[in-house]
Amino acid sequence: MARLSEIDPQKAKEAILGYCKRKGALVAGVADLAMIDKIAPEGHRPKDIMPRVKSVIALGVGGQTQGSWNVAPKALTYFGSTERRGYGIAYGCAFFIENTFGARAIYCPPDMDPEAGPRTPLQDLKLHAELAGIGARSLAGDILLHPDFGYMYFASVFTELELPPDKPLEDNPCPAPSCVDMYRKIGRTPCMKFCPVQCLDGEIDEHGKQKVMRYDMAACAEMTQTYESVPAMLREAMDAGDPVAREHALFNPENKTLWYKLAVGAGQLFAQCFECMRVCPIATQAPMADPIRRRDASLREASQRAASLAAQAEKPKAAE
Amino acid sequence: MTAPDRTRTGVSEEMIAVYGDRIWDLSTNMQVRVGDPVRMLDLAEIARQKPGMGMADYEIARLIGLTTEQVRAIRTTLERRRFHSGHYRRLFEIGPGQRFRQDRYVPDNERFQFRPEALALRHSLNFDPRNAGRYLKEGLWTGDTVSGWLAKWAGKSPDRAAIRWPGGALTYAETLDKAQRFATALLDLGIQKGDVVAIQLANVPEFAIAYFGVTMIGGVLSPLHMPYRAGEMAPLLNHASARAAICAAASESYDAPATFLSLKGQVPTLEHAIVVGNAPDGTLSFDALVGSTKPRAIDNPPVAADPAVLCFTSGTSSEPKAVVHTYQTMLSNNRLCAPVYGLHAEDVLLAGPPFTHGFGICMINYILSVGGANLLMAQFTPPVLIELLERHKPTVFYCAPAHVAACWKGGLFDGRAFPSVRVAIISGSPCAPEIADALAAVLPNAKVGQMWGMTEMFMGLITTNDHSREIRHNTLGGASPGTEVRLTREDGALAPDGEDGEIEVRGCSVFAGYFNNAAANRIAFAGDGWFKTGDLARRRPDATYQITGRVKDIINRGGIKINPIDIEALIDRHPAVLQSAIAPVPDPVLGEKACLFVVPKPGKSLTLAEATDYLAKNGIAKMRWPERLEIIDAMPVTPTRKIVKRDLTRRLSK
């Protein structure tokens, strides 16, 4: 392994970004750390969690198939979020950097700042992505869009390896021409018009560029961040005037779904009982279900094949 | 929970009130960005826009002169307090390929809610869960609704007649259209699912349209008997919390619109009087509502478990006996009984009972269940009935003994026959065999049978075409499909065959209990879902039933119980008698005595001695003879032409 000083930053960057793409990132780039430090508030700069950080790598993973954008929204909510795929790549990338270049690296936690509450992230991953040139601010709140890859989820990797930074995108794909047309007609873009909680508003200038973006993040959070519904639900149950209302607050289908999601999120699926299958002969005694039997069978098969080949080889001799 | 934090930070409610909004706007909860400064790396512009784009707590703190902890405490408090849960469900209404439309979204607090009165009505549907579970499991209760049936037939056979009357007909498509118009008009008037709409109309097309319209929106139709006037109706309308009432235009004998307008002052919930025909000021015209309203889709249609009708039986004015039927109890009876007689879509039903009675409603549903036509008889007179039978050729005929008796004894059956009728059922009150014989004589293609039912359960005992003539003319047959019948003695034990007992019924069409009348319910139910009907019957060895009287009609003469029904039947056959009834009269010594009431045939007369001689000759024991005779012009009868004996007794006390 080469010393850090001997590593070609450009080649290292190509290797790292190449790793990310091989593992499934649609796009990756390096953000300008100095610029992050100037824009991000104190406590939320990369060095606030990694003191000797030299580079911030941002990567984006795809959202959806074309078909998925047309499914019923309540179904999309189950598979619309793909950020975990990005986090997996970032996690692997941190190991890749350490293994390949011997420089320390971390997968930047995408989590919330426990000190400031759940609406404040530890690090602004979208700022990293924007500065790395893999997305630009849209009219849809804090969502970034890319001209080629559209809507993505982002992850970041911090490393002590110095890498040459990229620049932000030259052009912002938002608003799209059709959105400008719509805005000219009704004063709103599709994202503004169809938002279920009407949390978006804004203006487009005479050149078809973003002029003002207004985003009611609190309203958006009411819609999307169901964790906030949990205490709200409990408070509603505590304040309920009668047992029926209390039971409804805790057990109506929507809230029960929330409990379900919490349980799944905690790794405790409700259906984790296998007693019927533990006593089922088909499940437990299926010949190939047992890995040891599978291996033995495989060995037997190989042995039989070998014997068969040997026998075939013997035949001409016998004929002679 | 927040007290320790506040002790440490010094945050007060006053501080939240003073600084809260500004902190909220400066935080990332509300974000405003001008242009694209980050992408442009315009640090000066980023700094300038910081308050709009969202600041960290410490930045806000510096800007407005609080500590970071204070800003954080206030911000998170407001985030909690301003949080509205439940927005997530907005997604539920967006189908695949659809987008959220704010202009079409109705917030939760603006959505439908049952009124308290409607909820109270629903509480009365407390069926025995074990029995109800069985009806559901066995498919006796289904998802059928009246509007569902109407829509089905309007779709399958739009041009087939649904309603016929001497002046015209309405096809299923036309009936559905008019019902939808009326339903929409009701919604526009503020009538909503669960509301009770009263109706006092004869068997006219508008009754059926109103019934279909009211039930289409999930309303509950409450029919009021035609003879009722304000004094009788006020307590009933109040008991039902009726929101609207539908009535006929004023006639010479009765100004219904004025009556209902006056009732608005006595019934707080009553908002609208809807008049079929000439609608005076203050009322709404049924025709105008139907004619001018464009039908629209019903957002919240009824389901089979919803209450559909609320019918009043007897009871006192302070505690009316209100029978609530769901679509499940009401329609299961029709659905299960129609195949017994092979009813089909080509059938034309002529029903004698008024629609303002449960039996009448039952008949509307009965023919609707097979998509046939309902031939209406607006008002019964013997010539009108004969005209309908002769000219309009019904195939199914349900009537009361009184209908038959009036035609037969009036000589209108003489020389006539009505071959179109293939099913003929007599019901409504005990039927003498000769009445059935008389009807059978003019219906060459029908097997005349009998049915016994009640508003509380519709058709309970029925004869079938498989029964012999003797059974069909002399008994009520056996239990209808989905119904269990038993006879009990006074002590609750089962009465053996051949002995009188009170009819108790249980089944999928039996109501759950009288609405808001606990006293009546305590008496009416024997437990396990058995409803005590108050009718007396006897079971024959062939498992058919014969009505033998009413529990209430038993006369207690010094401890000896006299059931007068067979004596009445005998007296009815006396050559001088048109109609008779025996009712108790108070007696200071014996408690009660029997009084014979007679309506003589024109030009005839009868004395008590002649009556008792006649009974003696026919083998009636002296201890059962009536001890008083009253000659009257006409019997007081119910809308289904049952004699109201309590009115006879009351007449004597006057």
Interface residues (C-beta under 8 A of the other chain):
Chain A: M35 K38 I39 P41 E42 G43 H44 N70 V71 A72 P73 K74 A75 T77 A116 G117 R119 T120 L127 E130 L131 A136 R137 G141 D142 P168 L169 N172 P190 K193 F194 C195 P196 V197 Q198 K209 Q210 K211 V212 M213 R214 Y215 D216 M217 A218 A219 A221 E222 M223 T226 E228 S229 P231 A232 M233 E236 E254
Chain B: W24 T28 N29 M30 Q31 V32 R33 V34 G35 D36 V38 R39 M40 L41 L43 I46 G54 M55 A56 D57 Y58 E59 R72 R75 T76 E79 R80 R82 F83 H84 S85 G86 H87 Y88 R89 R90 L91 F92 I94 G95 P96 G97 Q98 R99 F100 R101 Q102 Y105
